[in-house]
């Protein structure tokens, strides 16, 4: 760790359907060490994921608090849905309290797309954040504040296909990059009509496969924002447990 980096230090965890990532952030939200990554256990039972996170974090420097991004609906520190982890055992699981207990530090839990969004938004107007990875994550911000969570991933987007099924990682592999890009562009148009956003931010690991020219109010976001956005969960002007 760079001893000149100011604290408090935040352990930022990004839980994904295919990978678990973590790093430690300084008070400015900068990673003080390179992020570490490990595959998400399969089957992805809560106990297996928590144990994998404990092992993943072992080589990281000390930290004072924890931010967690989770791929599903979360409320009051507990998991409501975990579709891309493939198990019903997550429903009601108090992940925030469990990680606080395992690491002995206070923790805050939020949807992963919303955590990433906190790292990329400008804080002006209506901003939408989508993440393209194992599935499709989404978040909406109004003048920098999170709005009630919309789980677009499981809403039909074309015929009987949900957003997850239409542009998730399985779809990318099944239909190829050319057709997948046409689908992503179609979703951009749908979201513009649905939400009339001022800016759309696109992140997630598969955003790198976008090949078409983006509209001027659509921008790509670094995949690291799922980690660095975690610093803002400790901003009491942003954090509102729900």
Beta strands, then each sheet from edge to edge (+ up, - down):
strand 1: 10-15
strand 2: 19-25
strand 3: 36-39
strand 4: 65-70
strand 5: 74-75
strand 6: 78-79
strand 7: 106-111
strand 8: 126-132
strand 9: 136-142
strand 10: 145-146
strand 11: 156-158
strand 12: 161-162
strand 13: 199-203
strand 14: 218-220
sheet 1: 3+ 2- 1+ 4+ 7+
sheet 2: 5+ 6-
sheet 3: 10+ 9- 8+ 13+ 14+
sheet 4: 11+ 12-
end
